[in-house]
């Protein structure tokens, strides 16, 4: 700002002295330019302007920091999403495993069946297994080598007792039941969306009509 006023003053003085055009600037114009230049170089005014300049600089720096932080957070989220899905290789094939129901079961007092499918929470060992409304993700399974493999995951992830296990877990598929060591896969009572399933007494599972499954 100071340089602009000084340059302006120099121009006015040059014109006032004749310059190359030989013209004379009005005395009032020269006086105004002189006052402006003096004000621009006045220490008191400069001191007053400094806080404003500092505040402006800080605002710019804060904006840059916030932008950099947002960019870093976005990158972290992208990295987390990539990590969480790196073990998942959704491929074609596999069946939904639906808990068998007839309207006469009257689950939760309803006269119409709800469709609940076996669902794993993610593609890693230890991921929980629950029944959820059919049609969602992570509901594809494959019968293979006497076990039930999560078809939507890469690697050897199989149905275990309430969770996915690394490596094959031997199961028996008889009369619509999924059994392990003489116990049936169930959640023991009239089902609700999101409930965990485990291997429990087949007798109790049969009493609550939650012992059979259908591959679809």
C-alpha positions as CSV (number, residue, x, y, z in Angstrom):
1,X,0.0,0.0,0.0
2,X,2.8,2.4,0.9
3,X,4.6,1.8,-2.4
4,X,1.4,2.6,-4.3
5,X,1.1,6.0,-2.7
6,X,4.8,6.7,-3.2
7,X,4.6,5.7,-6.9
8,X,1.5,7.9,-7.3
9,X,3.3,10.8,-5.6
10,X,6.3,10.3,-7.8
11,X,4.1,10.4,-10.9
12,X,2.3,13.5,-9.7
13,X,5.6,15.3,-8.9
14,X,7.0,14.3,-12.3
15,X,3.9,15.8,-14.0
16,X,4.1,18.8,-11.8
17,X,7.7,19.5,-12.8
18,X,6.9,19.3,-16.4
19,X,7.9,15.6,-17.1
20,X,8.1,14.8,-20.8
21,X,4.7,16.5,-21.5
22,X,5.5,19.9,-20.0
23,X,2.2,19.9,-18.1
24,X,1.7,21.3,-14.6
25,X,-0.5,19.4,-12.1
26,X,-2.9,21.5,-10.0
27,X,-1.4,22.4,-6.6
28,X,-4.4,20.8,-4.8
29,X,-3.7,17.5,-6.4
30,X,0.0,17.6,-5.4
31,X,-1.0,18.5,-1.9
32,X,-3.5,15.6,-1.6
33,X,-1.0,13.1,-3.0
34,X,1.6,14.4,-0.5
35,X,-0.8,14.0,2.4
36,X,-1.7,10.4,1.2
37,X,1.9,9.4,1.0
38,X,2.7,10.9,4.4
39,X,-0.3,9.0,5.9
40,X,0.8,5.8,4.3
41,X,4.3,6.1,5.9
42,X,3.0,7.4,9.2
43,X,4.3,5.0,12.0
44,X,1.2,5.3,14.1
45,X,-1.1,4.4,11.2
46,X,1.2,1.5,10.2
47,X,1.1,0.2,13.8
48,X,-2.7,0.4,13.8
49,X,-2.8,-1.5,10.5
50,X,-0.5,-4.3,11.7
51,X,-3.0,-6.1,13.8
52,X,-5.5,-6.1,11.0
53,X,-2.8,-7.5,8.6
54,X,-1.8,-10.1,11.2
55,X,-5.4,-11.1,11.7
56,X,-5.8,-11.5,8.0
57,X,-2.7,-13.6,7.7
58,X,-3.9,-15.9,10.6
59,X,-7.3,-16.3,8.9
60,X,-5.6,-17.5,5.7
61,X,-3.3,-19.9,7.6
62,X,-6.3,-21.3,9.6
63,X,-8.2,-21.9,6.4
64,X,-5.2,-23.7,4.9
65,X,-4.8,-25.8,8.1
66,X,-8.5,-26.8,8.1
67,X,-8.4,-27.7,4.4
68,X,-5.3,-29.9,5.0
69,X,-6.9,-31.5,8.0
70,X,-10.1,-32.3,6.0
71,X,-8.0,-33.8,3.2
72,X,-6.1,-35.9,5.7
73,X,-9.4,-37.1,7.3
74,X,-10.8,-38.0,3.9
75,X,-7.7,-40.0,3.0
76,X,-7.8,-41.8,6.4
77,X,-11.5,-42.7,5.8
78,X,-10.7,-44.0,2.3
79,X,-7.8,-46.1,3.7
80,X,-10.1,-47.5,6.4
81,X,-12.7,-48.4,3.8
82,X,-10.1,-50.0,1.6
83,X,-8.7,-52.0,4.6
84,X,-12.1,-53.2,5.7
85,X,-13.0,-54.4,2.2
86,X,-9.6,-55.8,1.2
87,X,-10.5,-59.2,2.5
88,X,-13.8,-59.2,0.7
89,X,-14.0,-60.4,-2.8
90,X,-17.7,-60.4,-3.7
91,X,-18.1,-63.0,-6.4
92,X,-21.1,-64.5,-8.1
93,X,-22.6,-67.7,-6.9
94,X,-23.8,-68.9,-3.6
95,X,-27.3,-69.2,-2.1
96,X,-29.2,-67.3,0.5
97,X,-29.9,-69.5,3.6
98,X,-33.4,-68.7,4.8
99,X,-35.0,-69.8,8.0
100,X,-37.9,-72.0,7.0
101,X,-41.3,-70.7,7.9
102,X,-45.0,-71.5,7.4
103,X,-47.8,-69.1,8.2
104,X,-49.1,-71.6,10.7
105,X,-45.9,-71.0,12.8
106,X,-47.4,-67.6,13.7
107,X,-44.0,-66.1,14.7
108,X,-44.5,-63.2,17.0
109,X,-48.2,-63.6,16.6
110,X,-48.1,-62.8,12.9
111,X,-50.3,-64.8,10.5
112,X,-47.8,-64.2,7.7
113,X,-44.1,-65.3,7.6
114,X,-41.2,-62.9,7.5
115,X,-38.2,-63.9,5.5
116,X,-35.0,-64.1,7.6
117,X,-31.7,-65.0,6.1
118,X,-28.4,-66.1,7.6
119,X,-26.1,-63.0,7.5
120,X,-22.5,-62.4,8.4
121,X,-21.4,-59.0,9.6
122,X,-18.1,-58.8,7.7
123,X,-15.4,-60.8,5.9
124,X,-13.1,-61.6,8.8
125,X,-12.7,-64.4,11.3
126,X,-14.9,-63.7,14.3
127,X,-17.5,-61.7,12.4
128,X,-20.9,-62.3,13.9
129,X,-23.6,-64.3,12.2
130,X,-27.3,-63.2,12.6
131,X,-30.6,-63.5,11.0
132,X,-31.7,-60.4,9.0
133,X,-34.4,-59.5,6.6
134,X,-33.6,-61.3,3.3
135,X,-32.3,-59.2,0.5
136,X,-29.4,-57.5,2.3
137,X,-25.6,-57.9,1.7
138,X,-23.4,-60.7,3.1
139,X,-26.1,-63.3,2.8
140,X,-24.5,-65.7,0.2
141,X,-23.2,-69.1,1.2
142,X,-21.8,-72.1,-0.5
143,X,-21.9,-75.7,0.7
144,X,-18.4,-77.0,0.2
145,X,-16.3,-79.8,1.8
146,X,-19.0,-80.5,4.4
147,X,-19.0,-76.9,5.6
148,X,-20.8,-73.7,4.8
149,X,-18.5,-71.1,3.3
150,X,-19.2,-67.3,3.1
151,X,-19.5,-66.9,-0.6
152,X,-19.0,-63.2,-0.6
153,X,-15.6,-63.3,1.1
154,X,-12.2,-64.3,-0.2
155,X,-10.2,-66.8,1.9
156,X,-11.5,-69.8,3.8
157,X,-14.2,-68.3,6.1
158,X,-16.9,-70.7,7.2
159,X,-19.9,-70.7,9.4
160,X,-19.0,-71.5,13.0
161,X,-20.8,-71.3,16.3
162,X,-22.3,-67.8,16.0
163,X,-19.4,-66.4,14.0
164,X,-17.2,-66.9,10.9
165,X,-14.2,-69.1,11.5
166,X,-11.0,-69.4,9.5
167,X,-10.9,-72.9,7.9
168,X,-13.6,-75.4,7.4
169,X,-16.1,-76.3,10.1
170,X,-17.7,-79.7,9.5
171,X,-21.5,-79.6,9.5
172,X,-24.4,-82.0,8.8
173,X,-27.2,-81.0,6.6
174,X,-30.2,-83.3,7.4
175,X,-33.9,-82.8,7.0
176,X,-33.5,-79.1,6.5
177,X,-31.5,-78.7,9.7
178,X,-27.9,-77.5,9.9
179,X,-26.2,-79.4,12.6
180,X,-22.9,-79.5,14.4
181,X,-22.0,-82.1,17.0
182,X,-25.7,-83.0,17.4
183,X,-26.9,-79.5,17.9
184,X,-29.0,-77.4,15.5
185,X,-28.4,-73.9,14.1
186,X,-31.1,-71.7,15.7
187,X,-31.8,-68.6,17.8
188,X,-34.1,-70.7,20.1
189,X,-37.4,-68.7,19.9
190,X,-39.7,-66.9,17.5
191,X,-37.3,-64.9,15.5
192,X,-36.7,-61.1,15.2
193,X,-34.5,-59.2,12.8
194,X,-30.9,-59.0,13.9
195,X,-30.8,-61.9,16.4
196,X,-27.6,-64.0,16.7
197,X,-27.7,-67.7,15.7
198,X,-25.8,-70.5,17.4
199,X,-25.8,-74.3,17.7
200,X,-28.2,-75.2,20.4
201,X,-30.5,-78.0,21.4
202,X,-32.4,-79.3,18.4
203,X,-35.3,-80.3,20.6
204,X,-35.8,-76.7,21.8
205,X,-35.3,-75.4,18.3
206,X,-38.0,-77.7,16.9
207,X,-40.5,-76.6,19.6
208,X,-40.1,-72.9,18.5
209,X,-40.1,-73.9,14.7
210,X,-36.7,-72.4,14.2
211,X,-34.7,-75.5,13.3
212,X,-35.0,-75.7,9.5
213,X,-33.3,-73.7,6.7
214,X,-33.8,-73.5,3.0
215,X,-31.1,-72.7,0.4
216,X,-32.5,-70.3,-2.2
